[in-house]
Amino acid sequence: MLLLNFGHPLTDAHLARIRELAGRDLERIIVVPTHFDHARPFTEQVRELLATLPLTAEQWQTTPLLINPPSLAPIAAALLAEVHGRSGYFPTIVRLKPVTGTVPPQFEVAELLNLQAIRDAARTRRV
């Protein structure tokens, strides 16, 4: 499984929890610094960002992907749409949550969200 980290740095504890929840090892982790210019279109910047990744068209379609999305929602949404277009499916994403009562704020892995399964289940609720 390939973890693409577009968000905040992940600790060893985060990675151990991700492995536990995924039920498999992370073969590779690619840290992708994600800093966007608010004066430029995000769709253009997402395409440019993903073009920097060392993945072929075949790898986009065949490699199991896990994504730690960027924190800014519009960037995350555009990124997931672009990944879907390249891979043919919505990836699973990492959800972090704050640890209560910590100073400074700390985060832990809450769950892995299988976006494709969520999408597929939602299709059954169409009327």
Backbone bond lengths (Angstrom), bond angles and torsions (degrees), N, CA, C in turn:
res aa  C-N    CA-C-N  psi(-1)  N-CA   C-N-CA  omega(-1)  CA-C   N-CA-C  phi
1 M - - - 1.444 - - 1.524 108.20 -
2 L 1.320 116.39 139.01 1.451 123.95 -179.94 1.521 108.99 -105.20
3 L 1.330 116.76 123.68 1.454 121.78 176.54 1.525 108.36 -101.14
4 L 1.331 115.42 120.53 1.458 121.69 175.12 1.527 106.74 -103.09
5 N 1.330 116.21 114.76 1.459 120.42 -176.99 1.522 110.28 -102.84
6 F 1.340 115.29 103.25 1.458 122.56 177.27 1.529 110.86 -97.97
7 G 1.333 116.85 -3.31 1.456 121.68 -175.12 1.513 112.66 -105.55
8 H 1.318 114.34 -153.07 1.462 121.01 179.97 1.528 110.01 -66.45
9 P 1.331 116.77 157.78 1.472 119.70 179.15 1.525 111.33 -57.50
10 L 1.319 115.97 144.19 1.459 122.38 178.39 1.524 109.12 -104.05
11 T 1.325 116.12 134.42 1.457 122.10 -179.82 1.525 110.43 -83.58
12 D 1.317 115.87 171.80 1.464 120.26 175.37 1.528 110.80 -60.26
13 A 1.337 116.85 -37.72 1.470 120.63 177.74 1.526 111.09 -64.47
14 H 1.339 116.93 -41.25 1.465 120.49 176.40 1.529 110.13 -59.76
15 L 1.327 115.97 -48.02 1.469 120.28 -177.22 1.522 111.36 -64.31
16 A 1.324 117.87 -38.63 1.467 121.01 177.44 1.530 110.20 -62.29
17 R 1.324 117.20 -42.38 1.472 121.29 179.44 1.522 110.94 -67.04
18 I 1.326 117.05 -39.03 1.463 120.59 177.41 1.521 110.05 -62.10
19 R 1.329 117.29 -44.51 1.478 120.78 177.51 1.529 110.87 -59.95
20 E 1.325 115.53 -42.74 1.461 120.65 179.80 1.529 111.09 -61.87
21 L 1.323 116.45 -47.77 1.466 120.55 -178.91 1.524 112.29 -67.98
22 A 1.325 116.77 -35.82 1.465 120.76 -179.52 1.521 111.86 -76.55
23 G 1.318 116.31 -23.61 1.457 119.81 -178.34 1.518 112.61 71.58
24 R 1.313 116.45 22.62 1.458 121.06 178.70 1.521 109.62 -159.49
25 D 1.320 114.29 166.45 1.454 119.67 -178.64 1.522 110.48 -81.25
26 L 1.299 115.39 158.31 1.456 121.55 172.90 1.515 106.93 -94.29
27 E 1.315 115.95 110.03 1.462 119.92 -177.75 1.519 111.52 -69.63
28 R 1.320 115.88 -30.37 1.462 120.02 -175.91 1.518 109.01 -156.55
29 I 1.326 115.47 143.41 1.463 122.12 175.52 1.519 106.87 -124.66
30 I 1.323 115.33 125.97 1.464 120.15 176.62 1.523 107.40 -116.06
31 V 1.331 115.37 118.21 1.458 121.33 176.84 1.528 107.22 -88.05
32 V 1.328 115.55 124.66 1.460 121.02 -176.18 1.531 108.90 -118.70
33 P 1.338 117.58 98.79 1.459 118.80 177.99 1.528 110.37 -57.22
34 T 1.316 116.11 126.70 1.463 121.40 -173.29 1.518 110.14 -123.51
35 H 1.320 115.54 97.46 1.457 122.02 178.45 1.523 107.02 -130.33
36 F 1.323 116.05 115.42 1.452 120.56 -176.31 1.520 111.91 -104.67
37 D 1.322 114.25 151.52 1.456 123.69 175.56 1.525 107.02 -92.71
38 H 1.332 116.44 116.29 1.469 120.06 -177.48 1.521 112.97 -67.60
39 A 1.313 117.97 -11.87 1.465 121.50 178.93 1.526 112.27 -86.76
40 R 1.341 117.14 -9.42 1.477 121.40 -179.81 1.525 109.96 -112.08
41 P 1.336 117.90 152.88 1.466 120.60 177.98 1.537 111.63 -60.48
42 F 1.330 115.30 133.44 1.466 120.00 -179.50 1.526 112.05 -66.26
43 T 1.346 117.76 -35.48 1.472 119.04 -178.64 1.524 110.45 -60.44
44 E 1.305 116.15 -40.91 1.468 121.10 178.19 1.528 110.80 -63.73
45 Q 1.324 116.97 -42.85 1.457 121.15 -178.85 1.531 111.94 -69.59
46 V 1.339 117.18 -34.24 1.472 120.11 176.45 1.522 109.82 -64.19
47 R 1.327 117.37 -45.61 1.476 120.55 178.29 1.524 110.46 -59.14
48 E 1.324 116.51 -44.72 1.463 120.72 179.02 1.531 111.33 -62.70
49 L 1.329 116.26 -41.39 1.462 121.21 -179.54 1.527 110.83 -62.96
50 L 1.331 116.89 -47.90 1.467 119.90 -178.22 1.522 111.99 -69.78
51 A 1.321 116.88 -25.84 1.465 120.41 177.14 1.528 111.52 -67.23
52 T 1.340 117.57 -19.70 1.467 120.51 178.99 1.527 112.23 -79.16
53 L 1.318 117.12 -14.27 1.469 119.99 -177.27 1.527 110.57 -76.84
54 P 1.331 116.19 140.96 1.466 120.16 -178.28 1.534 112.42 -81.92
55 L 1.336 116.66 57.76 1.463 121.74 -179.68 1.526 109.69 -123.02
56 T 1.318 115.51 133.58 1.458 120.56 175.30 1.521 108.93 -82.07
57 A 1.317 116.21 168.86 1.469 120.20 176.45 1.532 110.01 -58.18
58 E 1.323 116.69 -39.43 1.477 120.59 178.64 1.528 111.18 -65.08
59 Q 1.317 117.19 -41.29 1.466 120.11 179.89 1.526 111.64 -66.28
60 W 1.328 117.73 -37.34 1.461 119.97 175.93 1.529 110.42 -57.86
61 Q 1.321 116.42 -35.68 1.465 120.95 -175.21 1.518 113.92 -88.82
62 T 1.320 119.27 -16.50 1.463 120.45 -173.85 1.523 115.05 -120.07
63 T 1.315 118.10 -15.83 1.471 121.08 -177.40 1.524 109.84 -86.17
64 P 1.339 118.11 127.71 1.468 119.26 174.60 1.536 109.63 -64.58
65 L 1.312 116.15 122.54 1.463 121.61 -174.95 1.522 111.93 -108.44
66 L 1.303 114.71 142.54 1.459 123.45 171.45 1.523 104.93 -131.86
67 I 1.335 116.76 132.63 1.459 120.14 -173.76 1.525 111.08 -125.20
68 N 1.336 114.72 130.56 1.455 120.97 166.44 1.529 104.54 -96.19
69 P 1.345 116.82 104.29 1.465 119.46 -172.02 1.525 112.57 -74.08
70 P 1.321 115.90 160.50 1.463 119.22 173.20 1.525 109.90 -65.93
71 S 1.313 116.36 157.24 1.469 120.64 -175.45 1.517 113.86 -73.63
72 L 1.317 118.46 -30.28 1.460 120.93 -177.78 1.537 109.47 -76.88
73 A 1.321 115.90 117.56 1.464 121.92 -172.25 1.527 114.83 -54.55
74 P 1.328 120.49 -45.89 1.468 118.41 -179.53 1.536 112.81 -62.44
75 I 1.327 117.05 -35.88 1.466 119.41 177.13 1.528 109.23 -67.84
76 A 1.331 117.26 -44.14 1.460 120.96 -179.97 1.530 110.68 -60.57
77 A 1.325 117.20 -43.23 1.463 120.56 -179.19 1.525 111.18 -64.17
78 A 1.321 116.78 -46.02 1.472 120.13 179.03 1.515 110.89 -64.06
79 L 1.324 117.00 -39.67 1.462 121.58 179.10 1.534 110.92 -62.70
80 L 1.324 116.70 -45.15 1.469 120.10 -179.12 1.532 111.22 -65.98
81 A 1.329 117.17 -36.59 1.465 119.81 176.56 1.525 110.76 -64.45
82 E 1.327 116.91 -42.48 1.468 121.01 179.21 1.528 110.94 -66.73
83 V 1.327 117.41 -41.08 1.473 120.60 177.58 1.530 109.88 -63.01
84 H 1.328 117.24 -42.12 1.463 120.31 177.66 1.527 110.63 -58.83
85 G 1.324 115.75 -43.63 1.462 119.62 179.36 1.520 112.49 -62.14
86 R 1.325 117.14 -36.68 1.467 120.88 -178.75 1.530 112.42 -80.41
87 S 1.326 117.17 -34.70 1.466 120.11 -173.84 1.527 113.43 -98.85
88 G 1.317 116.75 -25.38 1.458 120.53 -178.13 1.521 113.22 91.51
89 Y 1.324 117.18 3.71 1.464 120.73 178.86 1.528 109.08 -154.59
90 F 1.337 115.19 161.07 1.448 119.32 173.88 1.519 108.50 -80.71
91 P 1.315 118.11 134.91 1.465 120.66 -178.10 1.526 111.66 -79.50
92 T 1.303 115.31 171.15 1.459 122.02 170.27 1.525 107.16 -86.02
93 I 1.330 115.95 138.17 1.458 119.59 -179.51 1.530 110.82 -119.36
94 V 1.321 114.63 157.00 1.462 122.96 177.65 1.528 107.99 -90.68
95 R 1.341 115.92 131.70 1.474 120.04 173.55 1.517 108.37 -111.78
96 L 1.323 115.04 121.07 1.458 121.30 175.68 1.522 109.14 -97.88
97 K 1.321 116.55 150.96 1.465 120.76 176.05 1.526 108.62 -135.05
98 P 1.352 116.68 151.44 1.456 119.18 178.99 1.524 111.22 -69.36
99 V 1.316 115.24 144.75 1.460 121.31 173.57 1.527 106.30 -86.26
100 T 1.316 116.74 123.44 1.454 122.31 -176.11 1.526 111.76 -62.50
101 G 1.331 114.47 135.23 1.455 120.72 172.21 1.511 116.37 75.42
102 T 1.316 118.71 17.89 1.462 119.68 -179.90 1.520 110.98 -99.22
103 V 1.327 114.73 141.11 1.461 121.68 175.55 1.512 106.91 -133.14
104 P 1.324 118.29 121.24 1.454 127.52 -4.54 1.526 110.62 -68.53
105 P 1.328 117.40 169.44 1.467 120.06 -178.83 1.534 111.70 -55.66
106 Q 1.318 115.22 137.42 1.461 122.21 175.79 1.517 108.39 -126.33
107 F 1.331 115.12 157.02 1.455 120.45 -178.02 1.516 109.54 -128.92
108 E 1.337 114.52 150.79 1.460 121.17 176.05 1.522 108.54 -130.13
109 V 1.326 115.91 160.55 1.459 120.56 178.00 1.525 107.93 -74.85
110 A 1.310 116.53 120.55 1.460 122.00 -179.07 1.521 111.53 -88.15
111 E 1.348 115.93 -44.66 1.462 120.12 -176.82 1.522 109.43 -170.86
112 L 1.320 113.63 168.28 1.456 121.28 169.94 1.514 106.49 -107.56
113 L 1.325 116.74 127.46 1.461 121.57 -179.01 1.525 109.47 -102.97
114 N 1.312 116.08 112.20 1.464 121.81 178.12 1.536 106.98 -81.99
115 L 1.322 115.54 94.25 1.465 120.22 -174.48 1.523 112.47 -63.88
116 Q 1.332 117.44 -33.39 1.465 119.30 178.94 1.528 110.24 -65.90
117 A 1.335 117.40 -41.48 1.466 120.54 178.12 1.528 110.70 -65.26
118 I 1.325 116.90 -38.52 1.465 120.72 177.44 1.525 109.73 -63.36
119 R 1.319 117.02 -44.20 1.462 122.19 178.62 1.523 111.18 -62.87
120 D 1.328 115.97 -45.91 1.473 120.05 -179.04 1.529 111.12 -62.48
121 A 1.325 116.99 -42.04 1.468 120.79 178.65 1.526 110.80 -65.03
122 A 1.328 117.15 -38.49 1.466 121.01 179.41 1.522 110.98 -63.76
123 R 1.313 117.73 -32.86 1.467 120.63 179.20 1.530 111.61 -60.79
124 T 1.316 117.56 -28.31 1.473 120.11 179.89 1.523 111.21 -73.44
125 R 1.326 117.29 -14.52 1.465 120.66 -179.22 1.518 112.37 -97.30
126 R 1.315 117.26 8.36 1.466 119.78 175.80 1.529 109.17 -69.30
127 V 1.293 115.56 144.67 1.488 118.39 177.69 1.494 110.14 -120.63
